[in-house]
Structure formats: C-alpha cells, structure tokens
Amino acid sequence: MPTILHTPLNEMQKFVLQTFSTVQTEKEKEEITSLYLDYIQRKLDGETNQWWDENNMTDEKLQEILNSHNRTPYK
C-alpha cells in the first residue's frame, strides 16, 4: 500500500480552494480559469521580453538559431 504524505496546505492553496468552492456553474469555472491563464500568459510574456532584451535578440539572430543544426555529429 502506498504511503500518503500529509502536508498542510499553504496560503495560496487555501485561497484557490476557497475561490473555487464558490463556483456554481461551468461558466464561472471557465471565467476563473481564463483569468488564471491570462495571469500566467502575462508572466511568460514579461520573462520572454526580459530574456530577449538581456540577450540582445533580433529577428535575424532568432532565425539563425532556428536554422542552426546543434546536434552532436555521429562518429
């Protein structure tokens, strides 16, 4: 029989459970899920833009990376 580890919920986990406990329809669930996905997308966009700027990326450099062959050659 597998061992189940019991750890207390952190504050964010409690918040998410409390938020979803009020959901009464599929539409409400989809709206909350959409809000969360929008938040994640904004974070990813910010991190991507920061990486792009820090690495002085250009469209030309990106195309060079996309078209390069970086696998280890077979011997």
HUMO-V842606 format. One record per residue. N is the residue number from 0. RES is the residue in one small letter. SS is DSSP state (H for helix, E for strand, C for the rest). OMEGA is omega in degrees with one decimal (* if undefined). Layout:
n = [N,N]
res = [RES,RES]
ss = [SS,SS]
omega = [OMEGA,OMEGA]
This chain:
n = [0,1,2,3,4,5,6,7,8,9,10,11,12,13,14,15,16,17,18,19,20,21,22,23,24,25,26,27,28,29,30,31,32,33,34,35,36,37,38,39,40,41,42,43,44,45,46,47,48,49,50,51,52,53,54,55,56,57,58,59,60,61,62,63,64,65,66,67,68,69,70,71,72,73,74]
res = [m,p,t,i,l,h,t,p,l,n,e,m,q,k,f,v,l,q,t,f,s,t,v,q,t,e,k,e,k,e,e,i,t,s,l,y,l,d,y,i,q,r,k,l,d,g,e,t,n,q,w,w,d,e,n,n,m,t,d,e,k,l,q,e,i,l,n,s,h,n,r,t,p,y,k]
ss = [C,C,C,C,C,C,C,C,C,C,H,H,H,H,H,H,H,H,H,H,H,C,C,C,C,H,H,H,H,H,H,H,H,H,H,H,H,H,H,H,H,H,H,H,H,H,H,H,H,H,H,H,H,H,C,C,C,C,H,H,H,H,H,H,H,H,H,C,C,C,C,C,C,C,C]
omega = [-178.2,177.0,177.8,177.7,179.6,176.1,179.9,177.3,174.6,-175.1,-179.8,177.9,177.3,179.7,-179.3,178.7,179.4,179.8,-177.7,178.7,179.8,-177.5,-178.2,-179.5,176.8,-179.9,177.6,178.7,179.6,179.2,179.2,178.0,178.6,177.4,179.7,-179.9,175.2,178.0,179.4,179.7,178.2,178.4,179.3,177.8,179.7,179.7,178.1,178.7,178.5,178.9,-179.5,-178.8,-178.6,-178.2,178.4,-177.8,172.0,177.2,179.9,178.1,179.2,178.1,178.2,178.9,-178.4,-177.3,-178.9,178.9,-173.2,180.0,176.3,-179.1,176.7,179.6,*]
